[in-house]
Amino acid sequence: MLDTNSGLNRWAPQALAVLRIVAALIFLLHGSQKLFGFPPSGNPLPPMFSLFWIGAVIELVGGILLILGLFTRPVAFVVAGEMAAAYWMFHAPKDLFPTNNGGDAAILYCFVFLLLVFTGPGAWSMDGARAQSGPRPSWER
């Protein structure tokens, strides 16, 4: 009998990296849209140091770091927390159901990034390159 699991498991690090990169790229776009108006949305830019502005900075910087796979676990923890807070502060009070309150993306981002906290970045990451080049700080082990 053909064992497809062993063949697919071989590609798990690359599949995880693709998930990390694509999710981070789309996440970064949310931040750039709020901070710079790109891509254009028609929404006003948030006032500096408001909750929306701080969230946008976290999305932009966190997205860049996750695309690079740099400090993946701590960054993923922060952005997963941001998405959980965004859901409960801004979406859940509108309606119980995520499909009705517009919070389904926040929930998905939260759990994708939470997965990265536990799995690490997968292939093609600066974290992986740094691990091969020498010792890591204790908080990254």
PAZAPA-4460 file (N, C-alpha, C; in steps of 0.05 Angstrom, whole numbers, plus 32768, in hexadecimal, padded with zeros to 4 digits):
% residues 141
    n_x    n_y    n_z   ca_x   ca_y   ca_z    c_x    c_y    c_z   seq   type   mol
   8011   7FE8   8000   8000   8000   8000   8012   8019   8000     1      M     A
   8009   802D   7FF2   8018   8046   7FEF   8015   8057   8008     2      L     A
   802C   805F   8014   802C   8070   802C   802F   808D   8024     3      D     A
   8019   809C   8022   801B   80B8   8019   8023   80CA   8030     4      T     A
   801F   80C2   8049   8026   80D3   8060   8044   80D9   8060     5      N     A
   8055   80C5   805C   8071   80CA   805D   807A   80DD   8047     6      S     A
   806E   80DB   8030   8074   80ED   801A   806B   8109   8020     7      G     A
   8054   810C   802B   804A   8127   8032   8058   8133   804A     8      L     A
   805E   8122   805E   806C   812D   8076   8087   8139   806E     9      N     A
   8093   812F   8059   80AD   813A   8051   80AB   8158   8049    10      R     A
   8094   8160   8040   808F   817C   8037   8083   818D   804D    11      W     A
   807F   8183   8065   8072   8193   807A   8080   81AD   8081    12      A     A
   809B   81AD   8083   80A8   81C7   8089   80A4   81DC   8074    13      P     A
   80A4   81D4   805A   80A0   81E7   8045   8082   81F0   8044    14      Q     A
   8070   81DE   8049   8053   81E6   804A   804E   81F9   8061    15      A     A
   805B   81F4   8078   8058   8207   808E   8064   8222   8088    16      L     A
   807A   8222   807A   8087   823C   8071   8075   824B   805E    17      A     A
   8068   823D   804C   8056   824A   8039   803E   8256   8048    18      V     A
   8033   8247   805B   801D   8252   806C   8027   826B   807B    19      L     A
   803E   826A   8087   8049   8281   8096   804D   8299   8084    20      R     A
   8058   8295   806D   805E   82AB   805B   8045   82B8   8050    21      I     A
   8032   82A7   8047   801A   82B2   803B   8009   82C0   8050    22      V     A
   8005   82B3   8067   7FF5   82C0   807C   8002   82DA   8085    23      A     A
   801D   82DB   8088   802B   82F3   8090   8029   8309   807B    24      A     A
   802A   8301   8062   8028   8315   804D   800D   8323   804D    25      L     A
   7FF8   8313   8050   7FDD   831F   8050   7FD9   832F   806A    26      I     A
   7FE4   8325   8080   7FE3   8333   809A   7FF1   834E   8098    27      F     A
   8008   834E   808B   8018   8367   8087   8007   837B   8077    28      L     A
   7FF8   8372   8063   7FE8   8384   8053   7FD2   8392   8063    29      L     A
   7FC8   8384   8078   7FB5   8391   8089   7FC2   83A9   8098    30      H     A
   7FDB   83A5   80A1   7FE9   83BA   80AE   7FF0   83D1   809C    31      G     A
   7FFA   83CA   8084   8001   83E0   8071   7FE9   83EF   8068    32      S     A
   7FD2   83E2   8066   7FBA   83F0   805E   7FB1   8404   8073    33      Q     A
   7FB4   83FC   808D   7FAC   840E   80A3   7FC0   8425   80A6    34      K     A
   7FDA   841F   80A3   7FEF   8434   80A8   7FF4   8446   8090    35      L     A
   7FF3   843B   8078   7FFB   844A   8060   7FE5   844D   804B    36      F     A
   7FCE   8440   8050   7FB8   8441   803C   7FBE   8431   8024    37      G     A
   7FD0   841D   8026   7FD6   840B   800F   7FD4   83EE   8018    38      F     A
   7FC5   83DE   8009   7FB4   83E5   7FF2   7F9D   83F7   7FFB    39      P     A
   7F94   8408   7FE9   7F7F   841C   7FF0   7F66   840E   7FF9    40      P     A
   7F5A   8418   800E   7F41   840D   8018   7F2B   8422   801B    41      S     A
   7F32   843B   801B   7F1F   8450   801F   7F1A   8457   803C    42      G     A
   7F26   8447   804E   7F24   844C   806B   7F38   8461   8073    43      N     A
   7F31   8472   8087   7F45   8486   8090   7F5C   8478   809F    44      P     A
   7F73   8485   809E   7F8A   847A   80AD   7F85   847F   80CB    45      L     A
   7F8D   846C   80DC   7F88   846F   80F9   7F9A   8485   8105    46      P     A
   7F90   8492   811A   7FA2   84A5   8128   7FBA   8497   8134    47      P     A
   7FD0   84A5   8133   7FE9   8499   813E   7FE6   8492   815B    48      M     A
   7FEF   847B   8163   7FEF   846F   817E   7FD3   8468   8188    49      F     A
   7FBF   8467   8176   7FA5   845C   817D   7FA7   843E   817D    50      S     A
   7F93   842F   8187   7F94   8412   8186   7F96   8408   816A    51      L     A
   7F88   8414   8157   7F89   840B   813B   7FA5   840F   8130    52      F     A
   7FB2   8426   8137   7FCD   842C   812D   7FE1   8418   8138    53      W     A
   7FDF   8413   8152   7FF1   83FF   815F   7FED   83E4   8153    54      I     A
   7FD4   83DC   814E   7FCE   83C2   8141   7FDA   83C1   8125    55      G     A
   7FD8   83D7   8117   7FE3   83D8   80FC   8002   83D5   80FC    56      A     A
   800F   83E1   810F   802C   83DF   8112   8033   83C2   8118    57      V     A
   8025   83B5   812A   8029   8399   8131   8025   8388   8118    58      I     A
   8011   838E   8108   800B   837E   80F0   8021   8382   80DB    59      E     A
   802A   839A   80D8   803F   839F   80C4   805A   8393   80CC    60      L     A
   8063   8399   80E4   807D   838F   80ED   807C   8371   80F1    61      V     A
   8066   8368   80FE   8063   834B   8102   8062   833C   80E8    62      G     A
   8054   8347   80D4   8052   833A   80BA   806D   8338   80AC    63      G     A
   807D   834D   80AE   8098   834D   80A2   80A9   8338   80AF    64      I     A
   80A9   8337   80CA   80BA   8324   80D8   80B1   8307   80D3    65      L     A
   8097   8303   80D1   808D   82E8   80CB   8093   82DF   80AF    66      L     A
   8092   82F1   809C   8099   82EA   8080   80B6   82E1   8080    67      I     A
   80C7   82EF   808E   80E4   82E8   808F   80E9   82D0   80A1    68      L     A
   80D6   82C9   80B2   80DA   82B3   80C4   80EE   82BB   80D9    69      G     A
   80ED   82D3   80E3   8100   82DE   80F6   80F2   82E2   8111    70      L     A
   80FC   82D6   8126   80EF   82D7   8140   80D2   82CD   813E    71      F     A
   80CE   82B8   812F   80B4   82AE   8128   80A2   82A8   8140    72      T     A
   80AC   8299   8153   809B   8291   816A   8092   82A9   817B    73      R     A
   80A4   82BA   8184   809A   82D1   8194   8088   82E4   8184    74      P     A
   808F   82E9   816A   807F   82FB   815A   8063   82EF   8155    75      V     A
   8063   82D5   814F   8049   82C7   814B   8038   82C9   8164    76      A     A
   8044   82C7   817B   8035   82C9   8194   8028   82E4   8197    77      F     A
   8038   82F9   8191   802E   8315   8193   8017   8319   817F    78      V     A
   801B   8311   8166   8006   8317   8152   7FED   8306   8156    79      V     A
   7FF0   82ED   8160   7FD9   82DD   8167   7FC9   82EA   817E    80      A     A
   7FD7   82F5   8191   7FCA   8304   81A7   7FBC   831D   819D    81      G     A
   7FC9   832B   818A   7FBC   8343   817E   7FA2   833B   8171    82      E     A
   7FA2   8325   8162   7F8A   831D   8154   7F74   8313   8167    83      M     A
   7F7C   8306   817D   7F68   82FE   8191   7F5C   8317   819E    84      A     A
   7F6D   832B   81A5   7F63   8343   81B0   7F51   8352   819D    85      A     A
   7F59   8353   8183   7F49   8361   816F   7F2E   8354   816D    86      A     A
   7F2D   8339   816D   7F14   832B   816A   7F01   8332   8182    87      Y     A
   7F0C   832F   819A   7EFA   8333   81B2   7EF3   8350   81B7    88      W     A
   7F05   8363   81AF   7EFF   837F   81B3   7EEE   838C   819E    89      M     A
   7EF2   8383   8185   7EE4   8392   816F   7ED0   8381   8160    90      F     A
   7ED3   8367   815E   7EC1   8357   814E   7EAB   834A   815F    91      H     A
   7EB3   833C   8175   7EA0   832D   8185   7E89   833E   8190    92      A     A
   7E8E   8357   8198   7E78   8367   81A3   7E62   836C   818E    93      P     A
   7E68   836B   8175   7E54   8370   8160   7E40   8359   815D    94      K     A
   7E4A   8340   815F   7E39   8329   815A   7E48   8310   8165    95      D     A
   7E3A   82FC   816C   7E46   82E3   8176   7E55   82D4   8161    96      L     A
   7E4B   82D5   8148   7E56   82C4   8133   7E6B   82D3   8122    97      F     A
   7E83   82C7   811F   7E98   82D4   8110   7E90   82DB   80F3    98      P     A
   7E80   82CB   80E7   7E78   82D1   80CC   7E66   82E9   80CA    99      T     A
   7E59   82F0   80E0   7E48   8308   80E1   7E57   8321   80EB   100      N     A
   7E6C   831D   80FB   7E79   8334   8107   7E93   833C   80F9   101      N     A
   7E9A   832E   80E3   7EB2   8334   80D4   7ECC   832B   80E1   102      G     A
   7ECA   831A   80F5   7EE2   8312   8104   7EEE   82F8   80FC   103      G     A
   7EE4   82EC   80E6   7EEE   82D1   80DF   7F0C   82D2   80D7   104      D     A
   7F15   82E8   80CA   7F31   82EA   80C3   7F42   82ED   80DC   105      A     A
   7F39   82FC   80F0   7F48   82FF   8109   7F4B   82E4   8117   106      A     A
   7F36   82D4   8117   7F38   82BA   8124   7F4C   82A8   8115   107      I     A
   7F4A   82A8   80FA   7F5C   8297   80EB   7F79   82A0   80EF   108      L     A
   7F7E   82BA   80ED   7F99   82C4   80F2   7FA3   82BC   810E   109      Y     A
   7F92   82BF   8122   7F9A   82B8   813D   7FA3   829B   813F   110      C     A
   7F95   8289   8133   7F9C   826D   8135   7FB2   8264   8123   111      F     A
   7FB5   8271   810B   7FCC   826B   80FA   7FE5   8274   8108   112      V     A
   7FE5   828C   8114   7FFD   8296   8122   8002   8286   813B   113      F     A
   7FED   827E   8149   7FF1   826D   8161   7FFE   8252   8159   114      L     A
   7FF7   8247   8142   8004   822F   8138   8022   8234   8135   115      L     A
   8029   824B   812A   8046   8252   8126   8055   8254   8141   116      L     A
   8047   825C   8156   8054   825D   8170   805E   8241   8178   117      V     A
   804E   822D   8172   8055   8212   817A   8066   8203   8165   118      F     A
   8063   8209   814C   8071   81FA   8137   808C   8207   812F   119      T     A
   808D   8221   8133   80A4   8230   8128   809F   8237   810B   120      G     A
   80B2   8242   80FD   80AE   824E   80E3   80AC   823B   80CC   121      P     A
   80B5   8222   80CF   80B7   8210   80B8   80D1   8216   80A9   122      G     A
   80D1   820F   808F   80E8   8213   807F   80EB   8230   8077   123      A     A
   8101   8236   806B   8106   8251   805E   8103   8268   8072   124      W     A
   8110   8266   8089   810D   827B   809D   8129   8285   80A6   125      S     A
   8129   829E   80AF   8142   82A8   80BA   8147   829B   80D5   126      M     A
   8132   8293   80E4   8136   8284   80FD   8145   826B   80F8   127      D     A
   813E   825C   80E2   814B   8244   80DB   8168   8249   80D4   128      G     A
   816D   825E   80C5   8189   8265   80BD   8199   826C   80D6   129      A     A
   818D   827B   80E8   819B   8283   8101   81A1   826A   8112   130      R     A
   818E   8257   8113   8193   823F   8123   81AA   822F   8119   131      A     A
   81AE   822F   80FF   81C4   8220   80F3   81DF   822E   80F7   132      Q     A
   81DE   8248   80FC   81F7   8257   80FD   8202   825A   811A   133      S     A
   81F4   8251   812E   81FF   8254   8149   81EB   8251   815F   134      G     A
   81F3   8255   8178   81E1   8252   818E   81CB   8267   818F   135      P     A
   81B4   8260   819A   819D   8272   819C   8199   827A   81B9   136      R     A
   818D   8291   81BD   8186   8299   81D8   8172   8285   81E4   137      P     A
   8172   8283   81FF   8161   826F   820C   8144   8272   8206   138      S     A
   813A   828B   8201   811E   828F   81FD   8115   8285   81E1   139      W     A
   8128   827F   81CF   8121   8274   81B5   8123   8256   81B3   140      E     A
   812C   8249   81C8   8130   822C   81C6   8116   821D   81CB   141      R     A
***
